[in-house]
Amino acid sequence: MNAKNLLLCSLLFSLCACEKESHLPAEGERATIEWIENTLRKNYLWNSEIPASKLLDYALAPAEFFPSLLSRKDGKDYTDVNGVRRHTYYSYIEELGQPDTRGYINDQASYGFEYQSLVVYNKDTRKYDYYVFVEYVLEGSPAYEAGLERGDWIVQIEGQAINDLLLIGEGAAHTFTVVRHDGNQFGNPRKVSIAAARPVNDHPVHLWSILHSNRGKRVAYLVYNQFETGVEGVEGDTSYNDRLIELSNQFSGQVDEFVLDLRYNNGGELTCAVLLCTMLCPANAMGQELGYLKYNNGRTEHFRADDAVVRSIRNLGLKRLYVLTSEQSASASEMVINSLRPYMEVVVVGWQTAGKNVGSVEYTDAAKQWRMHPIVCSIYNSQGFGDYADGLAPDVRLHEVFGYDADGYVDRIYPTYPLGNPNERLLQAALAQIDQTSTRSAEGGALSVRAQEGAASIARKATPGVLLR
């Protein structure tokens, strides 16, 4: 996993830590502290590593007490753009009724686009400047209405260089300076005036189509961006899963191969992952075990391709599957790949995945003031394999837009096409695998500066692990 994508979260955490003040916990906080400790000692995957009570500081506020119980096995070490080594935990706690710093496109006001940044050190200002690549735009969102498109690069806000990515997430209206890159150089700038952010809905089924390869094969293509049953906050809503079930009927008997695009999918619910596996697995895998969860007491919980909650979906009877990935593909996305591999050929095209081979459960305190999301189990496929904490390596290694030198710095930019376009870099590579031909790839435009991959907005909606609910 390229941990630079976690830069913003790291900076926010550091700022909060600096502002910490010592205090004696109020009566309500004492109850919360007790709830945190008791819940983690019982359920946390690494509960044996929680410090003894005599070593804990019970005067800490809940948001500070929670991480003091966590294991370094929880999460990853990473290096930020300043070269500082840090650690980020998968498990986290949130205070209900407060702004959610982990919020994302579905549950907070948003402009309706996701981005990947490129970081360049500006010697004149002694700051890092950000060049923001637009990955995709939601139809009907402020960004869509302003004419922002996938492949645009935002290079200025209000005529000034971007040296603070938090501006991208502010709710106010803005004027962006936007350019395109044709594979050789950045083109003519244009101004994009974007309205104030508002709530938008990022439907998991972002895009689908049936393509034809050069050798006449019918290829289903699905961009699936999160493992969610239905609209957040709407009790009992299953509209997202219902759409996936509809698609299984549309694809049934109509396709020879399947390309599943998970490059922007940070994970989500176990039941949705099982639903997708049931749709994509070979017919002879129906009724078979897909994998199991293992808890801190050794208890295991198995999940199958014909689980009762997903029997309504149509199995496509595929023999192989092509999956497009990025370093943001995590959690349930990785579980799908790992769970299907014992039963079929799974060809991964793209970048090494995040490496979240764990599951989490959500707990809310009795006063409904705090909610925590600790890691409670590790995840294995039916053959007992779950050792992918460093991510799943691609069979065809390509980044959708960046090229890298031997030291890992970005040294070129590749031309960008709309998602679903057969010339789009990752999809083109998958189609070449299907036709068993060589991948055609443009050289890309060389950069005149030394740049680093920076934060990605997708990281905001990262789940702590596969959500078990």
Beta strands, then each sheet from edge to edge (+ up, - down):
strand 1: 76-79
strand 2: 85-88
strand 3: 92-95
strand 4: 109-110
strand 5: 113-122
strand 6: 127-137
strand 7: 153-157
strand 8: 160-161
strand 9: 174-179
strand 10: 190-194
strand 11: 198-199
strand 12: 205-212
strand 13: 218-224
strand 14: 257-261
strand 15: 289-295
strand 16: 300-304
strand 17: 320-325
strand 18: 345-350
strand 19: 358-360
strand 20: 363-364
strand 21: 370-373
strand 22: 375-381
strand 23: 396-397
strand 24: 402-404
strand 25: 410-413
strand 26: 445-456
strand 27: 466-467
sheet 1: 1+ 2-
sheet 2: 3+ 21- 20+
sheet 3: 4+ 11-
sheet 4: 8+ 7- 6+ 5- 26+ 25- 24+
sheet 5: 8+ 7- 9+ 10-
sheet 6: 12+ 13- 14- 17- 18- 23-
sheet 7: 16+ 15- 22+ 19- 27-
end
